[in-house]
Amino acid sequence: DIQMTQSPSTLSASVGDRVTITCRASQSVSNWLAWYQQKPGKAPKFLIYKASSLESGVPSRFSGSGSGTEFTLTISSLQPDDFATYYCQQYNTYSWTFGQGTKVEIK
Amino acid sequence: EVQLVESGGGLVLPGGSLRLSCAASGFSYSSYTMNWVRQAPGRGLEWLSYISSGSSATYYADSVKGRFTISRDDAKNSLHLQMDSLRAEDTAVYYCARSHCSGGTCYVAFDIWGQGTSVTVSS
């Protein structure tokens, strides 16, 4: 299985900060990488697909980049609604796998 | 409104069985591949199972292979997960999730999720 590793595991930031989360794959997944946001007690929300394509309705402050084995999710100006846990997921190769998550906390 | 609603969770003894269901609405269900994903308490997300449109192909994570069976009923817009030989480590919230489809092709990324149903395996 392809292992997905996110860093950092926890991130403390303030409203208005630029935030970057990294996701690394144990082997190339091309650009078949998605990002999700999850709030406590809620289902995950689909943010980005194909590494950099923004899902409809997702604010433009979210962006994704990367290919191969290294990917980033950037929030350009953190908003109160953005404090949550973020997951990457590869869908290049069965068995489809998630990163362990990055919790974005209020500083 | 595009919606997935899971049901069937609960408390079950180790070694027991449970059948989860997911009711889909607001989209052309038969055209989409579907999945189950779970999340153990305080843990991350784990993809469990996939079923193609028309049920011609199914895939499972190694952790549930041979114990869980995915199925769908396109006439009833429903998805199911039969879970047998349950273990304590199967305790989790179980989500059904729609595959993301674009340009006539579906990919195993998950654009619509249900609210989840909780399964506890304990004596």
Interface residues (C-beta under 8 A of the other chain):
Chain A: D1 W32 A34 Y36 Q38 K42 A43 P44 K45 F46 Y49 E55 Y87 Q89 Y91 Y94 S95 W96 T97 F98 G99 Q100 G101
Chain B: G44 L45 E46 W47 Y50 Y59 A61 D62 Y95 H100 S102 Y107 V108 A109 F110 D111 I112 W113 G114 Q115 G116
